[in-house]
Amino acid sequence: MNVRSNINQEILGFKIYNGNCSDLINQCYKSNTAKTITTLNIHSFIEQRKDNKFRNSLKKSDWILPDGVGIVVAAKILHKITILKISGFDIFLEAMKSANKGHKKVMFFGSTTSVLEMIEKKIQLDYPNVSFKTFSPDFKSEFNEKDFKHFSEEINNFSPDFLFLGLTAPKQEKLAQALKNKVNVKAIFCIGAVFDFYSNNIRRPSSFWIDNNLEWFGRLLANPSKLLPRLLSIPLFFFILFKKYFKMKLIKK
């Protein structure tokens, strides 16, 4: 298998990171400006087709992680390469391990006060060398310039190395781009459900589902009412994928 590292591979119109977590974190430390890290999976790929602002936010990301077996399969079918699946939880754990080793500062932005309180308790036990701050913004369907100013002041007053956004897609991706040039951080991670997983507010699927690239199915079984609509994205994604595949085959003839 041909596994390339430290490069971006264009897949279905997006430059997808094809490397490992530790290399990405090291690149964040070397940067003089805030880097944005987002993820792409089957559902978010379908959703960005209906939301120009979401799509542009993804394309402006410094790194897009292949967070789902669908993107891995697309890389194999379209480009005959193997890329490493990296979930939001994977990059979060690597970032926290690095932050703990280097006595860095992190900020958790999003979710509810109760979830953030659970995170605070876990951080003190799991990563005792990390300085941290949490912030739960008022719930809004969309933030405005006044909000961006307030948020950037809150963030810069603490000046974290890593900023974790847990607002779910597409809100967090749009916010990351709005804040990118306003905050003094090394990296902004859009990691959505990781806040719930790490706090144990929601149980992450077992290693059986994760190791077999079926985490999405494990989550579906645990919470069908919330995730069942995402099943509709799967046939549409593979229709688009194979349409692209056959178009590429015709062009090569």
FIKETI-835453 format. One line per 5 residues: number of its first residue (from 1); their letters; for each residue x, y, z of N, C-alpha, C. Coordinates in Angstrom, 3 decimals, always signed. Atoms other than C-alpha are relative to their C-alpha. Layout:
<nodes>
NUM> a> X,Y,Z,X,Y,Z,X,Y,Z | ... .
</nodes>
This chain:
<nodes>
1> mnvrs> +0.835,-1.193,+0.000,+0.000,+0.000,+0.000,+0.869,+1.243,+0.000 | -0.783,-1.226,+0.130,+1.193,+3.471,-0.864,-0.541,+1.056,+0.956 | +0.429,-0.977,-0.993,+0.864,+5.663,+2.232,+0.953,+1.175,-0.033 | -0.833,-1.197,+0.027,+2.169,+9.199,+1.772,-0.240,+0.809,+1.255 | +0.161,-0.800,-1.213,+2.770,+11.521,+4.688,+0.362,+1.445,-0.278 .
6> ninqe> -0.341,-1.417,+0.002,+2.912,+15.247,+5.232,-0.376,+0.723,-1.285 | +0.458,-0.706,+1.180,+1.070,+16.204,+2.046,-1.514,+0.085,+0.028 | +1.435,-0.066,+0.210,-2.403,+17.240,+1.021,-0.323,-0.681,-1.318 | +0.439,+0.702,+1.197,-4.178,+15.025,-1.491,-1.371,+0.526,-0.400 | +1.308,-0.500,+0.442,-6.995,+16.510,-3.569,-0.951,-1.157,-0.227 .
11> ilgfk> +1.022,+1.027,+0.105,-10.092,+14.381,-3.205,-1.360,+0.681,-0.075 | +1.338,-0.561,+0.190,-13.506,+15.383,-4.555,-0.034,+1.521,+0.203 | -0.027,-1.454,-0.054,-12.476,+19.022,-4.760,+0.571,+0.601,+1.265 | -0.573,-0.494,-1.254,-10.878,+19.272,-1.314,+1.410,-0.543,+0.182 | -1.358,+0.440,-0.307,-7.246,+19.117,-0.250,-0.010,-0.662,+1.374 .
16> iyngn> +0.104,+0.805,-1.209,-7.252,+16.338,+2.339,+1.389,-0.320,+0.539 | -1.293,+0.280,-0.633,-4.393,+15.910,+4.815,+0.289,-1.491,-0.034 | -0.412,+1.395,+0.061,-2.513,+12.675,+4.236,+1.308,-0.150,+0.763 | -1.169,+0.123,-0.860,-0.152,+12.350,+7.160,-0.429,-0.526,+1.350 | +0.359,+0.472,-1.338,-0.136,+11.586,+10.864,-0.219,+1.176,+0.945 .
21> csdli> +0.383,-1.043,-0.950,-1.304,+13.514,+13.905,+1.192,+0.753,+0.570 | -1.135,-0.651,-0.646,+2.073,+14.197,+15.477,+0.693,+0.983,-0.929 | -0.612,-0.911,+0.961,+3.499,+15.748,+12.305,-0.828,+1.275,-0.147 | +0.874,-1.167,+0.144,+0.489,+18.026,+12.002,+0.142,+0.932,+1.205 | -0.147,-0.815,-1.209,+0.792,+19.210,+15.612,+1.339,+0.741,-0.015 .
26> nqcyk> -1.308,-0.648,+0.077,+4.487,+19.932,+15.091,-0.008,+1.160,-0.983 | +0.105,-1.087,+0.974,+3.659,+22.020,+12.037,-0.762,+1.187,+0.581 | +0.742,-1.087,-0.654,+1.194,+24.024,+14.120,+0.924,+0.831,+0.882 | -0.920,-0.699,-0.895,+3.899,+24.890,+16.646,+0.959,+0.914,-0.767 | -0.978,-0.758,+0.783,+6.199,+26.154,+13.892,-0.605,+1.235,-0.668 .
31> sntak> +0.654,-1.084,+0.721,+3.630,+28.550,+12.468,-0.046,+1.295,+0.812 | +0.103,-1.310,-0.640,+3.573,+32.279,+13.217,-1.417,+0.552,-0.037 | +1.400,-0.406,+0.089,-0.128,+32.545,+12.388,-0.904,-1.166,+0.368 | +0.945,+1.044,-0.402,-3.204,+30.639,+13.522,-0.332,-0.914,-1.175 | +0.369,+0.993,+0.998,-3.803,+27.434,+11.573,-1.376,-0.570,+0.345 .
36> tittl> +1.324,+0.580,-0.236,-7.282,+25.976,+11.143,-0.027,-1.448,-0.464 | +0.090,+1.434,+0.287,-7.911,+22.229,+11.266,-1.466,-0.391,+0.055 | +1.385,+0.448,+0.076,-11.272,+20.868,+10.139,-0.026,-1.474,-0.408 | +0.133,+1.399,+0.402,-12.608,+17.424,+9.263,-1.046,-0.113,-1.106 | +0.979,+0.247,+1.054,-14.523,+15.999,+6.321,-0.416,-1.454,+0.049 .
41> nihsf> +0.540,+1.354,+0.080,-16.784,+12.963,+6.278,-1.139,+0.000,-1.019 | +1.058,+0.121,+1.011,-19.641,+11.732,+4.115,-1.075,+1.063,+0.189 | +1.106,-0.923,-0.241,-22.302,+13.871,+5.782,+0.412,+1.455,-0.224 | -0.418,-1.389,+0.183,-20.296,+17.095,+5.869,+0.279,+0.302,-1.474 | -0.196,-0.199,+1.431,-19.347,+16.579,+2.217,-1.330,+0.317,-0.690 .
46> ieqrk> +1.313,-0.246,+0.600,-23.036,+16.416,+1.287,-0.566,+1.349,+0.447 | +0.536,-1.257,-0.525,-23.956,+19.361,+3.518,+0.673,+1.215,-0.626 | -0.687,-1.167,+0.568,-21.292,+21.673,+2.058,-0.491,+0.306,-1.411 | +0.535,-0.228,+1.348,-22.894,+21.217,-1.378,-1.211,+0.922,+0.029 | +1.188,-0.851,-0.138,-25.925,+23.092,-0.031,+0.291,+1.306,+0.725 .
51> dnkfr> -0.355,-1.146,-0.839,-24.033,+25.742,+1.954,+1.344,+0.576,-0.481 | -1.218,-0.587,+0.578,-21.546,+27.977,+0.108,+0.976,+0.483,+1.067 | -0.866,-0.520,-1.052,-20.219,+29.545,+3.293,+0.724,-1.134,+0.715 | -0.613,+1.185,-0.600,-19.569,+26.130,+4.806,+1.101,-0.538,-0.914 | -0.983,+0.507,+0.963,-17.813,+24.977,+1.635,+1.247,+0.889,-0.039 .
56> nslkk> -1.142,-0.914,+0.040,-15.625,+28.093,+1.526,+0.834,-0.084,+1.277 | -0.721,+0.125,-1.273,-14.744,+27.687,+5.206,+0.879,-1.248,+0.002 | -0.790,+1.226,+0.095,-13.597,+24.136,+4.555,+1.196,+0.199,-0.922 | -1.069,-0.177,+0.974,-11.573,+25.125,+1.510,+1.089,+0.936,+0.504 | -0.979,-0.924,-0.561,-9.857,+27.910,+3.463,+0.768,-0.604,+1.177 .
61> sdwil> -0.698,+0.656,-1.106,-8.796,+25.461,+6.179,+1.430,-0.311,-0.403 | -1.384,+0.365,+0.288,-5.082,+24.835,+6.448,+0.142,-1.507,-0.166 | +0.001,+1.458,+0.146,-5.708,+21.134,+6.936,-1.417,-0.522,+0.196 | +1.277,+0.703,-0.120,-8.802,+19.018,+6.351,+0.315,-1.463,+0.265 | -0.293,+1.394,-0.369,-8.669,+15.648,+8.106,-1.041,-0.950,-0.586 .
66> pdgvg> +0.932,+0.996,+0.533,-10.212,+12.532,+6.509,-0.704,-0.738,+1.135 | +0.705,+0.525,-1.168,-12.665,+11.868,+9.315,-1.157,-0.894,-0.442 | +1.063,+0.906,+0.415,-14.547,+8.933,+7.906,+0.473,-0.943,-1.087 | -0.411,+1.016,+0.960,-14.223,+5.776,+5.873,-0.359,+0.412,-1.426 | +0.397,-0.423,+1.346,-16.006,+7.446,+2.933,+1.101,+0.751,-0.721 .
71> ivvaa> -1.089,-0.773,+0.608,-13.118,+9.837,+2.305,+1.184,-0.912,-0.304 | -1.076,+0.969,+0.230,-10.599,+7.000,+2.656,-0.303,-0.838,-1.244 | +0.418,+0.787,+1.164,-12.562,+4.932,+0.126,+0.105,+0.832,-1.274 | -0.087,-0.877,+1.171,-12.765,+7.913,-2.244,+1.438,+0.145,-0.477 | -1.415,-0.113,+0.357,-8.974,+8.293,-2.150,+0.472,-1.256,-0.729 .
76> kilhk> -0.398,+1.279,+0.596,-8.564,+4.610,-3.004,-0.588,-0.160,-1.404 | +0.678,+0.188,+1.284,-11.112,+4.587,-5.831,+0.474,+1.004,-1.049 | -0.319,-1.045,+0.967,-10.214,+7.898,-7.464,+1.490,+0.129,-0.291 | -1.426,-0.276,+0.163,-6.458,+8.060,-6.890,+0.905,-1.199,+0.304 | -0.763,+1.220,-0.293,-5.417,+4.517,-5.924,+1.073,+0.215,+1.070 .
81> itilk> -0.912,-0.192,-1.123,-3.756,+5.721,-2.737,-0.729,-0.310,+1.301 | +0.538,+0.258,-1.333,-4.252,+4.839,+0.902,+0.322,+1.187,+0.891 | -0.218,-1.092,-0.947,-4.731,+7.738,+3.277,-0.421,-0.474,+1.389 | +0.272,+0.386,-1.375,-4.875,+7.512,+7.047,-1.224,+0.735,+0.523 | +1.178,-0.616,-0.610,-8.268,+8.122,+8.623,+0.404,+0.663,+1.322 .
86> isgfd> -0.286,-0.724,-1.239,-7.952,+10.763,+11.348,-1.297,+0.650,+0.477 | +1.226,-0.579,-0.546,-10.939,+11.602,+13.518,+0.320,+1.241,+0.820 | -0.186,-1.150,-0.870,-11.467,+14.760,+15.521,+0.544,-0.413,+1.359 | -0.476,+0.492,-1.293,-10.878,+12.690,+18.631,+1.487,-0.368,-0.060 | -1.416,+0.352,+0.174,-7.544,+11.423,+17.270,+0.889,+1.226,+0.118 .
91> iflea> -0.848,-1.195,-0.014,-6.153,+14.903,+16.681,-0.092,+0.713,+1.344 | +0.161,-0.590,-1.333,-7.551,+16.117,+20.006,+0.944,-0.667,+1.001 | -0.866,+0.732,-0.936,-5.708,+13.394,+21.950,+1.472,+0.311,-0.254 | -1.399,-0.311,+0.320,-2.454,+14.106,+20.104,+0.354,+1.418,+0.429 | -0.238,-1.389,-0.400,-2.790,+17.849,+20.713,+0.127,+0.121,+1.512 .
96> mksan> -0.039,-0.073,-1.459,-3.466,+17.325,+24.422,+1.246,-0.673,+0.558 | -1.227,+0.674,-0.439,-0.583,+14.874,+24.814,+1.198,+0.938,-0.186 | -1.082,-0.933,+0.285,+1.731,+17.406,+23.212,-0.048,+1.203,+0.934 | +0.163,-1.158,-0.891,+0.320,+20.279,+25.283,+0.422,-0.333,+1.421 | -0.379,+0.421,-1.352,+0.811,+18.314,+28.491,+1.521,-0.118,+0.123 .
101> kghkk> -1.457,+0.157,-0.002,+4.404,+17.494,+27.590,+0.704,+1.353,+0.003 | -0.641,-1.306,+0.124,+5.180,+21.116,+26.756,-0.528,+1.067,+0.927 | +0.593,-0.947,-0.945,+3.173,+22.749,+29.575,-0.672,+1.161,-0.746 | +0.663,-0.991,+0.843,+1.003,+24.559,+27.013,-1.366,+0.390,+0.558 | +1.325,-0.489,-0.392,-2.325,+26.391,+27.250,-1.015,-0.375,-1.078 .
106> vmffg> +1.062,+0.342,+0.944,-5.584,+25.243,+25.673,-1.305,+0.627,+0.462 | +1.304,-0.578,-0.327,-9.082,+26.661,+25.485,-1.088,-0.821,-0.673 | +1.162,+0.723,+0.509,-12.371,+24.801,+25.082,-1.131,+0.994,-0.193 | +0.999,-1.006,+0.357,-14.916,+26.973,+23.286,-1.207,-0.709,-0.594 | +1.212,+0.612,+0.520,-18.473,+25.726,+22.881,-0.677,-0.893,+1.017 .
111> sttsv> +0.758,+0.941,-0.825,-20.943,+23.199,+24.267,-0.715,+0.710,+1.153 | +0.746,-0.535,-1.135,-22.825,+23.665,+27.535,+0.895,+0.124,+1.224 | -0.764,-0.181,-1.234,-21.617,+24.736,+30.954,+0.220,-1.324,+0.709 | -0.127,+1.283,-0.702,-22.279,+21.270,+32.380,+1.049,-0.899,-0.666 | -1.001,+0.798,+0.720,-20.212,+19.548,+29.667,+1.393,+0.557,+0.253 .
116> lemie> -1.295,-0.630,-0.235,-17.378,+22.041,+30.128,+0.502,-0.266,+1.422 | -0.394,+0.310,-1.383,-17.388,+21.414,+33.887,+0.538,-1.423,+0.103 | -0.491,+1.383,+0.004,-16.966,+17.689,+33.242,+1.374,-0.072,-0.658 | -1.305,-0.047,+0.672,-14.100,+18.447,+30.852,+1.063,+0.535,+0.945 | -0.961,-0.606,-0.940,-12.405,+20.644,+33.469,+0.501,-1.025,+1.018 .
121> kkiql> -0.389,+1.014,-0.987,-12.423,+17.784,+35.980,+0.920,-1.048,-0.614 | -0.814,+1.020,+0.663,-11.001,+15.302,+33.459,+1.376,+0.536,-0.367 | -1.278,-0.585,+0.418,-8.290,+17.659,+32.208,+0.984,+0.013,+1.169 | -0.875,-0.079,-1.171,-6.908,+18.118,+35.719,+0.615,-1.361,+0.330 | -0.507,+1.351,-0.276,-6.541,+14.346,+36.060,+0.857,-0.543,-1.134 .
126> dypnv> -0.675,+0.603,+1.153,-5.462,+13.396,+32.548,+1.220,+0.786,-0.473 | -1.071,-0.854,+0.526,-3.252,+16.369,+31.649,+0.339,+1.090,+1.028 | -0.247,-0.925,-1.105,-2.034,+18.007,+34.871,+0.920,+1.172,-0.336 | -0.923,-1.078,+0.353,+0.586,+20.148,+33.100,-0.612,+1.040,-0.941 | +0.658,-0.899,+0.948,-1.928,+21.858,+30.801,-0.783,+1.082,+0.738 .
131> sfktf> +0.831,-1.108,-0.490,-3.317,+25.294,+31.651,-1.192,+0.119,-0.945 | +1.166,+0.005,+0.885,-6.871,+25.567,+30.368,-1.052,+1.020,+0.440 | +1.131,-0.895,-0.238,-9.904,+27.808,+30.085,-1.166,-0.525,-0.825 | +1.187,+0.414,+0.745,-13.473,+27.036,+29.035,-0.919,+1.196,-0.201 | +0.930,-1.096,+0.304,-16.089,+29.267,+27.452,-1.191,-0.559,-0.756 .
136> spdfk> +1.228,+0.451,+0.650,-19.701,+28.527,+26.561,-0.746,+1.216,-0.549 | +0.698,-1.160,+0.572,-21.156,+31.092,+24.125,-1.512,-0.173,+0.054 | +1.455,+0.063,+0.083,-24.833,+31.967,+24.013,-0.390,-0.740,-1.277 | +0.424,+0.746,+1.182,-26.723,+29.721,+21.634,-0.593,+0.944,-1.039 | +0.503,-0.765,+1.134,-27.281,+31.349,+18.239,+0.165,-0.848,-1.257 .
141> sefne> -0.139,+0.737,+1.252,-27.890,+29.936,+14.798,+1.165,+0.538,-0.816 | -1.108,-0.617,+0.724,-25.321,+32.389,+13.451,+0.565,+1.145,+0.824 | -0.661,-1.061,-0.747,-22.770,+34.718,+15.036,+0.232,+1.216,-0.898 | -0.226,-1.238,+0.752,-22.200,+38.348,+14.014,+1.327,+0.640,+0.398 | -1.279,-0.672,-0.250,-19.303,+40.825,+14.096,+0.180,+0.364,+1.472 .
146> kdfkh> -0.076,-0.315,-1.422,-20.128,+41.885,+17.639,+0.423,-1.234,+0.794 | -0.373,+1.255,-0.657,-19.883,+38.249,+18.712,+1.476,-0.316,-0.242 | -1.395,+0.295,+0.331,-16.568,+37.805,+16.898,+0.952,+0.854,+0.838 | -0.835,-0.899,-0.792,-15.126,+40.817,+18.717,+0.064,-0.476,+1.451 | +0.070,+0.483,-1.382,-16.298,+39.503,+22.088,+0.784,-1.305,+0.152 .
151> fseei> -0.678,+1.292,-0.073,-15.026,+35.986,+21.376,+1.519,+0.167,-0.086 | -1.444,-0.175,+0.169,-11.618,+37.151,+20.183,+0.630,+0.632,+1.236 | -0.511,-0.595,-1.243,-11.203,+39.271,+23.327,+0.128,-1.059,+1.090 | -0.041,+1.086,-0.990,-12.046,+36.270,+25.535,+1.180,-0.932,-0.261 | -1.076,+0.922,+0.370,-9.584,+34.099,+23.641,+1.364,+0.645,+0.212 .
156> nnfsp> -1.304,-0.666,-0.098,-6.754,+36.634,+23.483,+0.377,+0.369,+1.429 | -0.303,-0.275,-1.412,-7.064,+37.465,+27.162,+0.685,-1.200,+0.659 | -0.632,+1.215,-0.520,-6.080,+33.862,+27.849,+1.203,-0.402,-0.859 | -1.073,+0.277,+0.960,-3.883,+33.477,+24.747,+0.433,-1.467,+0.015 | -0.349,+1.427,-0.006,-3.996,+29.674,+24.403,+0.863,-0.374,-1.204 .
161> dflfl> -0.706,+0.550,+1.153,-1.705,+27.664,+22.177,-0.998,-0.650,-0.954 | +0.996,+0.695,+0.801,-4.619,+25.536,+20.996,-1.402,+0.435,+0.405 | +1.403,-0.342,-0.220,-8.250,+26.581,+20.616,-0.860,-1.112,-0.583 | +0.895,+1.061,+0.440,-10.798,+23.751,+20.452,-1.416,+0.547,-0.112 | +1.380,-0.430,+0.220,-14.177,+24.613,+18.929,-0.904,-1.225,-0.007 .
166> gltap> +0.937,+1.110,-0.079,-17.026,+22.294,+19.859,-1.421,+0.472,-0.207 | +1.315,-0.568,+0.294,-20.049,+23.832,+18.152,-0.757,-0.807,-1.048 | +0.507,+0.829,+1.092,-20.731,+21.118,+15.529,+0.079,+0.744,-1.332 | -0.061,-0.569,+1.354,-20.565,+21.647,+11.784,-1.403,+0.437,-0.430 | -1.078,-0.805,+0.590,-21.003,+23.959,+9.962,+0.354,+1.256,+0.820 .
171> kqekl> -0.208,-1.226,-0.770,-21.094,+26.595,+12.692,+1.452,+0.180,+0.427 | -1.367,-0.121,-0.509,-17.635,+25.813,+14.063,+0.995,+0.325,-1.116 | -0.901,-0.275,+1.121,-15.947,+25.869,+10.636,-0.099,+1.462,-0.437 | +0.193,-1.400,+0.366,-17.455,+29.253,+9.827,+0.616,+0.916,+1.050 | -0.565,-0.809,-1.081,-16.434,+30.612,+13.227,+1.525,-0.037,-0.046 .
176> aqalk> -1.458,+0.125,+0.058,-12.875,+29.299,+12.811,+0.591,+0.990,-0.997 | -0.502,-0.935,+1.010,-12.412,+31.351,+9.643,-0.214,+1.449,+0.411 | +0.269,-1.366,-0.460,-13.994,+34.430,+11.224,+1.003,+0.432,+1.068 | -0.909,-0.319,-1.108,-11.609,+34.220,+14.204,+1.473,-0.095,-0.387 | -1.374,+0.356,+0.346,-8.473,+33.076,+12.400,+0.982,+1.168,+0.059 .
181> nkvnv> -0.904,-1.152,+0.039,-6.954,+36.527,+11.868,-0.191,+0.958,+1.179 | +0.289,-0.863,-1.147,-8.252,+37.928,+15.150,+0.561,-0.539,+1.307 | -0.417,+0.616,-1.259,-6.812,+35.527,+17.710,+1.473,-0.405,-0.029 | -1.407,+0.343,-0.152,-3.324,+34.836,+19.012,+0.117,-1.441,+0.498 | -0.094,+1.426,-0.327,-3.216,+31.025,+18.900,+0.854,-0.687,-1.056 .
186> kaifc> -0.740,+0.789,+0.970,-1.178,+28.346,+17.188,-0.941,-0.729,-0.961 | +0.904,+0.783,+0.836,-4.127,+26.329,+15.938,-1.419,+0.044,+0.549 | +1.428,+0.084,-0.334,-7.925,+26.244,+15.884,-0.503,-1.339,-0.523 | +0.477,+1.334,+0.361,-9.384,+22.740,+15.908,-1.530,-0.035,+0.047 | +1.454,+0.169,+0.041,-12.986,+22.162,+14.813,-0.296,-1.472,+0.265 .
191> igavf> +0.076,+1.415,-0.388,-13.769,+18.964,+16.690,-1.378,-0.432,+0.510 | +1.385,+0.402,-0.201,-17.525,+18.997,+17.282,-0.294,-0.904,+1.170 | +0.484,+0.939,-1.009,-18.665,+15.894,+19.166,+1.061,-0.427,+1.005 | -1.068,+0.398,-0.916,-15.279,+15.436,+20.861,-0.257,+0.516,+1.412 | +0.311,-0.538,-1.328,-16.434,+17.671,+23.731,-0.889,-0.971,+0.768 .
196> dfysn> +0.918,+0.951,-0.645,-19.256,+15.231,+24.465,+0.684,-1.327,+0.284 | -0.688,+1.282,-0.188,-17.049,+12.169,+24.007,+0.996,+0.078,+1.154 | -1.039,-0.086,-1.023,-14.198,+13.367,+26.180,-0.603,+0.188,+1.392 | +0.639,-0.244,-1.295,-16.515,+14.552,+28.956,-0.825,-1.198,+0.473 | +0.868,+1.163,-0.258,-18.403,+11.213,+28.801,-1.471,+0.376,+0.066 .
201> nirrp> +1.412,-0.375,+0.108,-21.609,+13.140,+28.219,-0.700,-0.905,-1.006 | +0.463,+0.985,+0.975,-22.025,+10.865,+25.209,+1.083,-1.067,-0.114 | -0.969,+1.101,+0.071,-20.366,+7.469,+25.068,+0.447,-0.212,-1.438 | -0.536,+0.279,+1.331,-18.065,+6.978,+22.080,-0.128,-1.494,-0.284 | +0.082,+1.434,+0.329,-18.545,+3.686,+20.195,+1.257,-0.747,+0.399 .
206> ssfwi> -1.122,+0.825,-0.447,-16.308,+0.826,+21.278,+1.070,-0.109,-1.080 | -1.122,+0.146,+0.930,-12.955,+0.045,+19.661,-0.351,-0.912,-1.172 | +0.404,+0.889,+1.095,-14.652,-2.681,+17.593,-0.489,+0.815,-1.190 | +0.550,-0.832,+1.068,-16.578,-0.065,+15.595,+1.074,+0.922,-0.567 | -1.029,-0.953,+0.437,-13.659,+2.392,+15.459,+1.052,-0.692,-0.855 .
211> dnnle> -1.066,+0.709,+0.711,-11.047,-0.171,+14.359,-0.454,-0.531,-1.353 | +0.526,+0.506,+1.258,-13.325,-1.421,+11.587,-0.615,+1.101,-0.865 | +0.469,-1.162,+0.775,-14.031,+2.091,+10.258,-1.530,+0.110,-0.019 | +1.460,-0.047,-0.080,-17.641,+1.840,+11.424,-0.461,+0.816,+1.212 | +0.376,-0.818,-1.158,-17.682,+4.455,+14.179,-1.355,+0.667,-0.214 .
216> wfgrl> +1.264,-0.664,+0.312,-20.545,+6.241,+12.418,-1.189,-0.938,+0.264 | +1.080,+0.951,-0.205,-22.623,+3.032,+12.590,-0.220,-0.263,+1.487 | +0.121,+0.157,-1.445,-21.863,+2.582,+16.280,-0.737,+1.168,+0.625 | +0.705,-1.184,-0.496,-23.026,+6.138,+16.907,-1.477,-0.039,-0.393 | +1.377,+0.124,+0.461,-26.150,+5.463,+14.863,-0.798,-0.930,+0.903 .
221> lanps> +0.695,+0.952,-0.862,-27.047,+2.443,+16.995,-0.273,+0.590,+1.383 | +0.146,-0.596,-1.330,-26.526,+4.469,+20.183,-1.001,+1.142,+0.014 | +0.883,-1.168,+0.048,-28.540,+7.485,+19.031,-0.670,+0.085,-1.371 | +0.585,+0.061,+1.345,-30.687,+6.568,+16.002,-0.834,+1.215,-0.379 | +0.866,-1.135,+0.331,-33.111,+9.506,+16.238,+0.784,+1.202,-0.501 .
226> kllpr> -0.818,-1.146,+0.388,-30.301,+12.032,+15.875,+0.797,-0.263,-1.274 | -0.923,+0.278,+1.095,-28.073,+10.274,+13.367,-0.638,-0.693,-1.197 | +0.652,+0.687,+1.113,-30.607,+8.413,+11.196,-0.072,+0.857,-1.263 | +0.030,-0.822,+1.227,-31.017,+11.406,+8.819,+1.318,-0.008,-0.754 | -1.303,+0.018,+0.663,-27.282,+11.134,+8.096,+0.151,-1.199,-0.929 .
231> llsip> -0.059,+1.159,+0.891,-27.891,+7.746,+6.494,-0.341,+0.390,-1.434 | +0.398,-0.444,+1.331,-29.458,+9.600,+3.589,+1.180,+0.563,-0.782 | -1.177,-0.558,+0.667,-26.086,+11.179,+2.861,+0.843,-1.088,-0.671 | -0.891,+1.060,+0.479,-24.433,+7.798,+2.223,-0.238,-0.358,-1.464 | +0.190,+0.347,+1.417,-26.107,+6.760,-1.075,+0.309,+1.162,-0.937 .
236> lfffi> -0.279,-1.165,+0.833,-25.821,+10.314,-2.427,+1.501,+0.196,-0.167 | -1.450,-0.135,+0.066,-22.119,+10.456,-1.559,+0.598,-0.997,-0.987 | -0.589,+1.013,+0.876,-21.358,+7.185,-3.336,-0.480,+0.150,-1.446 | +0.431,-0.323,+1.366,-23.445,+8.232,-6.334,+0.935,+1.041,-0.605 | -0.911,-1.053,+0.465,-21.284,+11.370,-6.634,+1.401,-0.565,-0.227 .
241> lfkky> -1.332,+0.593,+0.101,-18.112,+9.347,-6.050,+0.152,-0.816,-1.280 | -0.130,+0.858,+1.177,-18.778,+6.791,-8.777,-0.266,+0.760,-1.297 | +0.187,-0.863,+1.166,-20.030,+9.457,-11.159,+1.329,+0.657,-0.360 | -1.324,-0.596,+0.197,-16.659,+11.173,-10.686,+0.981,-1.045,-0.544 | -0.899,+1.079,+0.417,-14.844,+7.851,-11.122,-0.173,-0.319,-1.486 .
246> fkmkl> +0.246,+0.351,+1.397,-16.498,+6.999,-14.446,+0.307,+1.167,-0.937 | -0.357,-1.173,+0.794,-16.008,+10.547,-15.696,+1.513,+0.042,-0.213 | -1.452,+0.044,+0.106,-12.282,+10.237,-14.960,+0.450,-1.097,-0.971 | -0.343,+1.113,+0.889,-12.186,+6.896,-16.791,-0.223,+0.402,-1.459 | +0.304,-0.421,+1.360,-13.797,+8.439,-19.888,+1.026,+0.998,-0.503 .
251> ikk> -0.982,-1.005,+0.377,-11.353,+11.349,-19.885,+1.332,-0.643,-0.383 | -1.285,+0.668,+0.239,-8.381,+8.964,-19.820,+0.010,-0.786,-1.317 | +0.057,+0.794,+1.241,-9.616,+7.062,-22.878,+0.414,+0.839,-1.217 .
</nodes>
